Amino acid sequence: MLYQFESYPFEKLRALLAHSSPPSDKEVFSLTIGEPQFPTPTNIIESWQQNAHLLNKYPKSSGEDELKDAQLHFIAKRYNLTLTKSQIIPTFGTREALFNFPQFYLFDLSQPTIAYPNPFYQIYEGAAIAAKAQIILMNLTEQNNFTPSLTPKELEKVHLVILNSPNNPTGRVLDMQSLAQWVKQALEYNFVIINDECYSEIYESSPPPSILQASIQAGNTQFKNIIALNSISKRSSAPGLRSGFIAGDTEILKAYNLYRTYLGCALPLPLQKAASVAWRDMQTPESIRHIYAKNLALAREILELTQEQISPYTFYVWLKVDDDEAFCKFAYEKKGVLTLPGSYLGRENQGKGYVRIALVYDNDTTKKALLALKEAIKLYKQEHK
């Protein structure tokens, strides 16, 4: 099925609430976007300031060795994996690679096909449309435990699969065995997997696995057909730094690196210096992670939800409601709480009946927001019996 570019979810939200206003006596809490609301760590800012003079130099599109070394250090410490510099490319965040890698990889195929979860991060759809690819939606539902899958017929057809584990918006994580099974399928049916791992550092206790680890476990030690993406936006509260990486299959990355020389999206040198500090810092992100973990605990307590209803691998709550748009308007107009309708994140009615709630503030602010949300839920149920 072919799709057309749609407005971004936040544009749809603005349209929905164009004629709505929050109560004048209520504090407004915006829980719509997954943007960390903590100060960027001082060591990152100081590095950026100290290296501002490097703006007079062009950066390499392939990334400076210092940044690559820092990202390889992160991978070694976090996943106990030793990669070479030929197996990683620093990127301008992960959004860049998620959008242009499918265009690069699918360019010379006559009938390219891409599969990704539904609901999804909208860049996946935009990339598929830009690549003029057929789309297979892997629906994530309560019935299948929000687990992506493809039929044998779809496995034979697909050229590129985007996984997103940990998943936005559901928080679903594929365990090592499940990821390894995907790796085996990629080899058997000869398609490429990208796992978007941008939320890998947001977890309560046990860290989620990377598809790179699963590739090793599956016996695919050269990462053939396997690509992982990650970013410091969430882990280091530095989304504006735009530092990510793409790692895995050496042969694919060699060709992709050549392609990227034409894009002009290399990270400026002062930002590469700051990003190098961020990727090497394993301590500060840990303190940030604990704040998110406490927020999840607060959500379970205040909203009276179970571990199954709120994933321990996310800073989102994927909250089930009967009408996502109606609830979103109601919560904003009655209690000043902004949420994102789940239907804006999916197609073919997937995500409908849910709202996504981003717990990206400090614990005190999050607690106040959750208490206001709880009141909104109670009022909504009373008025919609």
Secondary structure, 3 states (H helix, E strand, C coil): CCCCCCCCHHHHHHHHCCCCCCCCCCCCEECCCCCCCCCCCHHHHHHHHHCHHHHHCCCCCCCCHHHHHHHHHHHHHHHCCCCCHHHEEEEECCHHHHHHHHHHHHCCCCCCEEEEEECCCCHHHHHHHHCCCEEEEEECCCCCCCCCCCCHHHHHHCCEEEECCCCCCCCCCCCHHHHHHHHHHHHHHCCEEEEECCCCCCCCCCCCCCHHHHHHHCCCCCCCCEEEEEECCCCCCCHHHCEEEEEECHHHHHHHHHHHCCCCCCCCHHHHHHHHHHHHCCCHHHHHHHHHHHHHHHHHHHHCCCCCCCCCCCCEEEEECCCHHHHHHHHHHHHCEECEEHHHHCCCCCCCCEEEEECCCCHHHHHHHHHHHHHHHHHHHHHCC
